[in-house]
């Protein structure tokens, strides 16, 4: 239970790459206390000892222990999210659930429904919405600064090292691949900026790496408001054009300073995350007139643990029921549906429509 004016005690379930980042970040912030790490690995026990937290091999052991926490970060494999989330909900524990919300839309919907049943808060870990620059673009789009939305172009192209796959063979199998692992982040941002995606047409290929899952994909999307989106994604092609390169948010990926997203309105266009705006000098300007670019006078803070910290602060508000989640369970369900539709379209060779809650 939340204690007024006292640090919130958070447990981290799953101590892989992202789980460890959450644990270390929680430990570093005065508003939080790392209450426990729950993971069967020897490395997680060492991590808990280093950070002065209790260690439990299983969630059931945690529940049977004498520790009381205010919330749980779930950072386990996707297919386990539903079972672990429901177990936490039954104990009245709010959850920050890493993306994707679940391994499929049925399980994701089950999490959403269970959270409503138990009256427990859920925040989905699509952390990029928590960047100041993301909120800034959302506000400017809603203020119609760029006019009526026409469309967007997304590029997420980079080359992952071979040991990335050797360290996690699941990444080469169904449920892995850059669409589920990486593009779902961009899908959430596109929905945030452009509106709900209601139809997709996609091609994917595993021609380069030869894994069971794709290494490259091309996706066309139609939004409910009529705007169109094209996206190209690959984890086998070196390039500077991806969100990580433009933002520097991932310490494992070099910052390139190049943008991975362009949003087009009928008055102006904007590159993201640099927020470079392009427009003609006249408000009704056209191709025969000069076009110029401007950047925000104030640079938005990116990189490091900025968005993950803001996400934890949002989670604190969700725990206390003082703040709504920036990325709700409903949002998490919808992003999973879009990714499922991409794979269905690529498999069947048809355009796939997407239902909206």
Secondary structure, DSSP 8 states (H G I E B T S, - for coil): ---TTS-EEEEEE--SHHHHHHHHHHHH-TTEEEEEEE-SSHHHHHHHHHHT-EEESSHHHHHHSS---SEEEE-S-GGGHHHHHHHHHHTT-EEEEESSSSSSHHHHHHHHHHHHHHT--EEEE-GGGGSHHHHHHHHHHHTTTT-SEEEEEEEEE-B--HHHHHS-GGGGSTT-HHIIIIIHHHHHHHHHHH--EEEEEEEEE-TTT--SS-SEEEEEEEETTS-EEEEEEESBS--S-SHHHHH---TTS------SEEEEESS-EEEETTTEEEEESSTT--TTS-EEEE--SS----STTHHHHHHHHHHHHHHHTSS--SS-HHHHHHHHHHHHHHHHHHHHTS-EE----
